[in-house]
């Protein structure tokens, strides 16, 4: 029998039995990476939105003090820039994932469903 025919007819075997659990490591990594990226994305967005709110409040309550207004303006700018960076990172991660054929890397709804929330 030729090698090509032997390879074409070869079957894959699964190990089963008590104590042996066969899983696909790539699928596990994809799931874990997707959940980690989704959770960190949610945390980053909440953090930057909170910083924008606090910086806006500090800007309003600065009562015209130039030093405080400049510090608050810088804080507000940094917060908006951080939020934009997070949004761009989500887009790039989604693009790279789709190029590599990974599905639903940033599926936050599925992440919360799997966590039971």
Residue pairs with C-beta under 8 A, 6 or more apart in sequence:
14 22
15 22
16 22
30 102
30 105
33 105
34 102
34 104
34 105
34 106
34 107
34 111
35 111
35 114
35 115
37 93
37 105
37 106
38 106
38 107
38 108
38 111
39 111
41 86
41 89
41 90
41 106
41 108
42 108
44 82
44 86
45 83
45 86
47 82
48 79
48 80
48 82
48 83
48 86
49 83
51 75
51 78
51 79
51 82
52 76
52 79
52 80
52 83
55 72
55 75
55 76
55 79
56 76
58 68
58 72
58 75
59 69
59 72
59 73
59 76
62 68
62 69
62 72
90 106
93 105
93 106
94 105
94 106
97 103
97 105
97 106
104 110
